[in-house]
């Protein structure tokens, strides 16, 4: 058997998220794990997945500028937990 037949794992893709999309994504955030540790339970990357329509299994993101929490202005990274607005 050929190796390609069994090797069906898709390659990772990196998506650049521009400032305009980041600012739009901030509008979907109410708070972050820094200012609301009890209510923040959704990784920010999920919001990016929905906004871009990307497959979360194979997509990584490169942010042009770090988003800020609208409540406390703390920097949000892809894995930061947020409370959706």
C-alpha positions as CSV (number, residue, x, y, z in Angstrom):
1,X,0.0,0.0,0.0
2,X,1.1,3.5,-0.6
3,X,1.9,5.8,2.3
4,X,-0.4,8.5,0.9
5,X,-3.4,6.3,1.2
6,X,-3.0,6.2,5.0
7,X,-1.6,9.7,5.5
8,X,-4.8,11.8,5.3
9,X,-4.0,14.3,8.1
10,X,-4.5,17.8,6.7
11,X,-1.7,20.3,7.0
12,X,-1.9,23.2,9.4
13,X,-2.7,26.6,8.0
14,X,-1.8,30.0,9.5
15,X,-4.3,32.8,9.0
16,X,-3.3,36.4,9.4
17,X,-5.9,38.3,11.4
18,X,-5.8,42.0,10.4
19,X,-6.5,44.9,12.9
20,X,-10.0,45.5,11.4
21,X,-11.1,41.9,12.1
22,X,-9.5,42.0,15.6
23,X,-11.4,45.2,16.5
24,X,-14.6,43.6,15.2
25,X,-13.8,40.4,17.3
26,X,-13.4,42.6,20.4
27,X,-17.1,43.5,20.0
28,X,-18.0,39.9,20.7
29,X,-16.2,39.9,24.1
30,X,-17.8,41.0,27.3
31,X,-14.9,40.2,29.6
32,X,-11.8,38.1,29.9
33,X,-10.3,35.6,32.4
34,X,-8.3,38.4,33.9
35,X,-11.2,40.5,35.0
36,X,-13.9,37.8,35.2
37,X,-12.3,34.4,36.1
38,X,-15.7,32.9,36.9
39,X,-17.6,33.9,33.7
40,X,-14.9,33.6,31.1
41,X,-15.1,30.1,29.7
42,X,-14.7,30.3,25.9
43,X,-11.2,30.5,24.3
44,X,-10.8,33.6,22.1
45,X,-9.7,31.4,19.2
46,X,-13.3,30.1,19.0
47,X,-14.5,33.6,18.1
48,X,-11.8,33.8,15.4
49,X,-12.8,30.4,14.0
50,X,-16.4,31.6,13.7
51,X,-15.5,35.0,12.2
52,X,-13.1,33.5,9.6
53,X,-15.0,30.3,8.9
54,X,-11.8,28.4,9.4
55,X,-11.5,24.8,10.5
56,X,-10.3,24.8,14.1
57,X,-8.5,21.5,13.8
58,X,-6.1,22.8,11.2
59,X,-6.0,26.5,11.7
60,X,-3.5,28.6,13.7
61,X,-3.7,32.4,13.8
62,X,-1.2,35.2,13.6
63,X,-2.6,38.4,15.0
64,X,-1.5,41.7,13.5
65,X,-2.1,43.5,16.8
66,X,-3.2,42.0,20.1
67,X,-6.8,42.4,21.0
68,X,-7.8,44.0,24.3
69,X,-10.5,43.1,26.7
70,X,-13.2,45.8,26.5
71,X,-13.7,45.6,30.3
72,X,-10.2,45.8,31.7
73,X,-8.0,46.5,28.6
74,X,-5.9,43.4,29.4
75,X,-4.2,41.8,26.3
76,X,-6.0,38.8,24.9
77,X,-4.2,36.0,23.2
78,X,-5.7,33.2,21.1
79,X,-6.1,30.8,24.1
80,X,-7.3,33.5,26.6
81,X,-10.7,32.6,28.0
82,X,-13.4,35.2,27.4
83,X,-17.0,35.7,28.2
84,X,-18.9,36.3,25.0
85,X,-21.0,39.5,24.7
